[in-house]
Amino acid sequence: MRRFLDGVYTLSAGLAALSLLGIFLVMMAQVALREMNKQLPGADDISAYLCVATTFFALAATFKRGELIRVGMGIDRLPPGVRRVQELFVLAVAAGILGYVVYWTTQDMLFSLEIEEVAQGTVPFPLWIPKIAVPAGSGLLLVAILDEFFTVLGGQKPGYVTAAEERAAAGDFSAEV
Protein backbone atom coordinates (compact mmCIF):
# COMPACT_ATOMS: atom_id res chain seq x y z
CA MET A 1 0.00 0.00 0.00
CA ARG A 2 2.88 2.34 0.81
CA ARG A 3 4.35 2.00 -2.70
CA PHE A 4 0.94 2.59 -4.26
CA LEU A 5 0.30 5.77 -2.25
CA ASP A 6 3.79 7.10 -2.90
CA GLY A 7 3.21 6.41 -6.59
CA VAL A 8 -0.06 8.37 -6.47
CA TYR A 9 1.71 11.31 -4.81
CA THR A 10 4.46 11.17 -7.43
CA LEU A 11 1.89 11.01 -10.23
CA SER A 12 0.14 14.02 -8.75
CA ALA A 13 3.42 15.95 -8.66
CA GLY A 14 3.99 14.90 -12.27
CA LEU A 15 0.58 16.32 -13.24
CA ALA A 16 1.55 19.57 -11.51
CA ALA A 17 4.80 19.62 -13.46
CA LEU A 18 2.95 18.99 -16.73
CA SER A 19 0.55 21.83 -15.91
CA LEU A 20 3.51 24.11 -15.29
CA LEU A 21 5.03 23.01 -18.59
CA GLY A 22 1.68 23.78 -20.22
CA ILE A 23 1.82 27.33 -18.87
CA PHE A 24 5.31 27.72 -20.28
CA LEU A 25 4.25 26.40 -23.69
CA VAL A 26 1.21 28.68 -23.84
CA MET A 27 3.35 31.68 -22.92
CA MET A 28 6.01 30.80 -25.49
CA ALA A 29 3.34 30.31 -28.16
CA GLN A 30 1.95 33.75 -27.29
CA VAL A 31 5.40 35.30 -27.69
CA ALA A 32 6.00 33.57 -31.02
CA LEU A 33 2.56 34.46 -32.37
CA ARG A 34 2.92 38.11 -31.33
CA GLU A 35 6.00 38.32 -33.53
CA MET A 36 3.73 37.30 -36.42
CA ASN A 37 0.99 39.76 -35.35
CA LYS A 38 -1.31 36.91 -34.31
CA GLN A 39 -2.88 35.80 -31.05
CA LEU A 40 -3.43 32.50 -29.31
CA PRO A 41 -7.16 32.50 -28.54
CA GLY A 42 -7.94 31.78 -24.89
CA ALA A 43 -4.29 31.87 -23.80
CA ASP A 44 -5.02 33.89 -20.66
CA ASP A 45 -7.83 31.53 -19.61
CA ILE A 46 -5.77 28.43 -20.34
CA SER A 47 -2.81 29.80 -18.37
CA ALA A 48 -5.06 30.64 -15.41
CA TYR A 49 -6.61 27.17 -15.33
CA LEU A 50 -3.22 25.52 -15.66
CA CYS A 51 -2.00 27.66 -12.77
CA VAL A 52 -4.81 26.29 -10.60
CA ALA A 53 -4.03 22.74 -11.73
CA THR A 54 -0.33 23.24 -10.93
CA THR A 55 -1.17 24.40 -7.43
CA PHE A 56 -3.72 21.74 -6.53
CA PHE A 57 -1.94 18.75 -8.07
CA ALA A 58 1.24 19.67 -6.18
CA LEU A 59 -0.43 19.78 -2.74
CA ALA A 60 -0.25 16.08 -1.76
CA ALA A 61 3.38 15.56 -2.74
CA THR A 62 4.39 18.85 -1.15
CA PHE A 63 2.61 17.89 2.08
CA LYS A 64 4.23 14.45 2.20
CA ARG A 65 7.67 16.01 1.71
CA GLY A 66 7.09 18.37 4.62
CA GLU A 67 7.32 21.41 2.38
CA LEU A 68 3.91 22.98 3.00
CA ILE A 69 3.77 25.87 5.42
CA ARG A 70 3.56 24.47 8.91
CA VAL A 71 3.81 26.36 12.14
CA GLY A 72 5.51 24.00 14.54
CA MET A 73 6.64 26.50 17.14
CA GLY A 74 4.19 25.19 19.74
CA ILE A 75 3.90 21.55 18.82
CA ASP A 76 7.66 21.03 18.43
CA ARG A 77 8.19 21.79 22.12
CA LEU A 78 5.59 19.34 23.43
CA PRO A 79 6.52 16.02 25.06
CA PRO A 80 6.23 13.06 22.62
CA GLY A 81 2.92 11.71 23.98
CA VAL A 82 1.20 15.08 23.99
CA ARG A 83 2.68 15.92 20.61
CA ARG A 84 1.26 12.70 19.15
CA VAL A 85 -2.22 13.56 20.42
CA GLN A 86 -1.87 17.11 19.07
CA GLU A 87 -0.69 15.82 15.66
CA LEU A 88 -3.70 13.47 15.53
CA PHE A 89 -6.05 16.31 16.43
CA VAL A 90 -4.61 18.66 13.81
CA LEU A 91 -4.61 15.97 11.13
CA ALA A 92 -8.23 15.07 11.95
CA VAL A 93 -9.29 18.73 11.70
CA ALA A 94 -7.38 19.10 8.42
CA ALA A 95 -9.05 15.95 7.06
CA GLY A 96 -12.46 17.31 8.03
CA ILE A 97 -11.80 20.62 6.31
CA LEU A 98 -10.42 18.93 3.19
CA GLY A 99 -13.39 16.55 3.10
CA TYR A 100 -15.67 19.59 3.05
CA VAL A 101 -13.60 21.23 0.30
CA VAL A 102 -13.56 18.06 -1.81
CA TYR A 103 -17.31 17.58 -1.47
CA TRP A 104 -18.28 21.11 -2.46
CA THR A 105 -15.74 21.54 -5.24
CA THR A 106 -16.87 18.21 -6.69
CA GLN A 107 -20.46 19.44 -6.53
CA ASP A 108 -19.43 22.65 -8.32
CA MET A 109 -17.61 20.69 -11.03
CA LEU A 110 -20.58 18.33 -11.50
CA PHE A 111 -22.98 21.28 -11.67
CA SER A 112 -20.82 22.86 -14.39
CA LEU A 113 -21.00 19.58 -16.28
CA GLU A 114 -24.76 19.32 -15.79
CA ILE A 115 -25.57 22.82 -17.06
CA GLU A 116 -22.88 22.65 -19.74
CA GLU A 117 -21.19 25.78 -18.42
CA VAL A 118 -18.58 27.25 -20.76
CA ALA A 119 -15.81 29.80 -20.29
CA GLN A 120 -16.78 33.40 -21.01
CA GLY A 121 -13.47 34.19 -22.70
CA THR A 122 -12.58 34.08 -26.36
CA VAL A 123 -12.75 30.27 -26.46
CA PRO A 124 -15.94 28.82 -24.95
CA PHE A 125 -14.56 25.51 -23.67
CA PRO A 126 -16.44 23.45 -21.03
CA LEU A 127 -15.57 24.68 -17.52
CA TRP A 128 -15.99 21.33 -15.80
CA ILE A 129 -12.70 20.22 -17.38
CA PRO A 130 -10.42 22.78 -15.66
CA LYS A 131 -12.56 22.55 -12.51
CA ILE A 132 -11.57 18.89 -12.09
CA ALA A 133 -8.16 19.96 -10.77
CA VAL A 134 -9.53 21.45 -7.54
CA PRO A 135 -11.46 18.45 -6.17
CA ALA A 136 -8.87 16.01 -7.57
CA GLY A 137 -5.91 17.82 -6.03
CA SER A 138 -7.78 18.45 -2.78
CA GLY A 139 -8.83 14.80 -2.71
CA LEU A 140 -5.23 13.70 -3.09
CA LEU A 141 -4.24 16.02 -0.25
CA LEU A 142 -7.04 14.49 1.83
CA VAL A 143 -5.63 11.02 1.12
CA ALA A 144 -2.15 12.24 2.13
CA ILE A 145 -3.51 13.72 5.37
CA LEU A 146 -5.35 10.49 6.20
CA ASP A 147 -2.17 8.57 5.34
CA GLU A 148 -0.28 10.65 7.91
CA PHE A 149 -3.13 10.37 10.42
CA PHE A 150 -2.93 6.57 10.37
CA THR A 151 0.86 6.71 10.47
CA VAL A 152 0.73 8.79 13.66
CA LEU A 153 -2.10 6.66 15.04
CA GLY A 154 0.18 3.65 14.56
CA GLY A 155 2.78 5.31 16.79
CA GLN A 156 5.16 6.45 14.07
CA LYS A 157 6.52 9.91 13.36
CA PRO A 158 4.68 11.76 10.57
CA GLY A 159 6.40 11.58 7.19
CA TYR A 160 6.44 15.36 6.84
CA VAL A 161 8.35 15.66 10.12
CA THR A 162 10.80 12.94 9.10
CA ALA A 163 11.37 14.59 5.71
CA ALA A 164 12.00 17.99 7.33
CA GLU A 165 14.41 16.43 9.84
CA GLU A 166 16.31 14.65 7.06
CA ARG A 167 16.66 17.90 5.12
CA ALA A 168 17.86 19.72 8.24
CA ALA A 169 20.38 16.94 9.00
CA ALA A 170 21.73 17.30 5.47
CA GLY A 171 22.09 21.06 5.96
CA ASP A 172 19.22 21.90 3.59
CA PHE A 173 17.06 24.59 5.12
CA SER A 174 15.55 25.77 1.81
CA ALA A 175 12.03 24.64 2.73
CA GLU A 176 12.25 26.32 6.12
CA VAL A 177 12.76 29.84 4.76
C-alpha distance (Angstrom), angle and dihedral (degrees) to the residues before:
residue distance angle dihedral
M1 . . .
R2 3.80 . .
R3 3.82 92.3 .
F4 3.80 91.1 47.5
L5 3.81 93.6 51.3
D6 3.80 92.8 44.9
G7 3.80 87.7 50.5
V8 3.81 90.5 52.0
Y9 3.82 90.7 50.7
T10 3.81 90.3 48.5
L11 3.81 91.0 48.2
S12 3.79 89.5 50.7
A13 3.80 90.8 51.5
G14 3.80 88.1 48.8
L15 3.81 90.3 53.9
A16 3.81 88.6 51.1
A17 3.79 89.9 51.0
L18 3.81 91.3 49.1
S19 3.80 89.8 50.2
L20 3.79 89.6 51.6
L21 3.80 89.7 49.0
G22 3.80 87.7 50.4
I23 3.81 90.4 55.7
F24 3.78 89.7 50.8
L25 3.81 92.5 49.4
V26 3.81 92.9 48.3
M27 3.80 90.8 49.6
M28 3.81 92.7 47.7
A29 3.81 90.6 48.1
Q30 3.81 88.9 51.9
V31 3.80 90.9 51.9
A32 3.80 92.9 48.0
L33 3.80 93.5 46.0
R34 3.81 92.3 48.4
E35 3.79 88.3 59.0
M36 3.81 86.7 58.5
N37 3.83 92.3 45.1
K38 3.81 91.6 -110.6
Q39 3.79 135.0 117.6
L40 3.77 135.5 -137.2
P41 3.81 103.5 -127.5
G42 3.80 113.4 -127.7
A43 3.81 94.1 7.1
D44 3.81 93.7 136.9
D45 3.81 92.2 49.7
I46 3.79 93.1 45.6
S47 3.82 91.6 49.1
A48 3.81 91.4 49.4
Y49 3.80 93.2 50.4
L50 3.78 91.7 46.0
C51 3.80 88.7 51.0
V52 3.80 89.7 56.3
A53 3.81 90.7 46.8
T54 3.81 90.8 50.0
T55 3.79 91.1 52.5
F56 3.79 98.8 45.2
F57 3.80 98.2 40.8
A58 3.82 90.1 51.7
L59 3.82 94.9 53.7
A60 3.83 100.5 85.2
A61 3.80 96.4 46.3
T62 3.79 91.6 43.5
F63 3.81 90.7 50.8
K64 3.80 93.2 48.8
R65 3.80 90.6 50.5
G66 3.79 91.0 52.8
E67 3.78 92.3 -117.5
L68 3.81 100.4 121.4
I69 3.77 116.9 100.1
R70 3.78 108.2 -83.6
V71 3.75 127.2 171.6
G72 3.77 105.0 -146.3
M73 3.79 99.1 161.6
G74 3.80 92.8 110.9
I75 3.77 102.5 30.4
D76 3.82 94.5 46.2
R77 3.80 90.7 63.6
L78 3.81 96.3 51.3
P79 3.81 122.9 104.8
P80 3.84 112.4 -98.9
G81 3.83 96.3 -103.1
V82 3.79 94.5 48.2
R83 3.78 91.0 42.4
R84 3.81 90.6 54.2
V85 3.81 91.2 52.7
Q86 3.81 90.5 46.7
E87 3.83 91.8 49.0
L88 3.82 89.6 50.7
F89 3.79 91.2 49.3
V90 3.80 93.7 48.8
L91 3.81 92.6 45.4
A92 3.82 90.8 49.1
V93 3.82 91.4 50.7
A94 3.82 90.6 46.7
A95 3.82 90.2 49.8
G96 3.79 90.5 50.7
I97 3.79 92.4 50.3
L98 3.81 92.6 45.9
G99 3.81 90.8 47.8
Y100 3.80 88.2 55.7
V101 3.81 91.6 47.7
V102 3.81 92.7 47.9
Y103 3.80 92.5 48.9
W104 3.80 96.4 49.9
T105 3.79 97.2 39.8
T106 3.81 88.8 50.1
Q107 3.80 89.0 51.0
D108 3.81 89.8 50.3
M109 3.81 91.8 49.5
L110 3.82 91.9 47.8
F111 3.81 91.0 48.0
S112 3.81 89.7 52.7
L113 3.79 88.4 51.7
E114 3.81 92.3 47.2
I115 3.81 96.0 51.1
E116 3.80 92.5 37.1
E117 3.80 91.9 -123.2
V118 3.79 114.3 -167.4
A119 3.80 133.3 -165.1
Q120 3.79 115.4 -91.2
G121 3.80 93.4 -140.5
T122 3.77 129.1 94.5
V123 3.82 92.4 -70.2
P124 3.81 114.1 49.8
F125 3.80 99.3 -149.6
P126 3.84 121.4 161.9
L127 3.81 110.4 -84.9
W128 3.79 96.1 -149.5
I129 3.81 88.5 74.0
P130 3.83 97.7 63.2
K131 3.82 89.9 35.3
I132 3.82 90.1 64.2
A133 3.81 90.1 76.6
V134 3.81 94.7 67.8
P135 3.83 100.2 55.2
A136 3.82 91.7 34.6
G137 3.79 94.3 51.2
S138 3.81 92.4 40.7
G139 3.80 89.4 48.1
L140 3.79 90.9 53.2
L141 3.80 89.7 49.6
L142 3.81 88.4 50.5
V143 3.82 89.6 53.1
A144 3.82 89.8 49.3
I145 3.81 91.3 49.9
L146 3.81 91.7 49.1
D147 3.81 88.6 46.8
E148 3.80 89.3 56.1
F149 3.82 91.8 42.8
F150 3.81 91.4 57.9
T151 3.80 91.0 43.0
V152 3.81 90.5 55.8
L153 3.81 91.3 41.1
G154 3.81 87.2 55.9
G155 3.81 89.4 57.4
Q156 3.80 97.9 -103.5
K157 3.78 129.3 125.7
P158 3.82 114.1 -98.9
G159 3.80 114.2 -98.1
Y160 3.80 92.3 -125.6
V161 3.81 90.2 57.0
T162 3.81 92.0 47.0
A163 3.81 91.3 48.8
A164 3.82 91.9 49.8
E165 3.81 91.1 47.9
E166 3.81 91.5 50.0
R167 3.80 91.3 51.0
A168 3.81 90.9 48.3
A169 3.82 91.4 48.6
A170 3.80 88.9 52.7
G171 3.81 90.4 51.0
D172 3.82 93.8 -109.3
F173 3.78 109.5 136.3
S174 3.82 95.4 158.1
A175 3.81 93.8 114.2
E176 3.80 91.6 48.4
V177 3.81 95.6 60.8
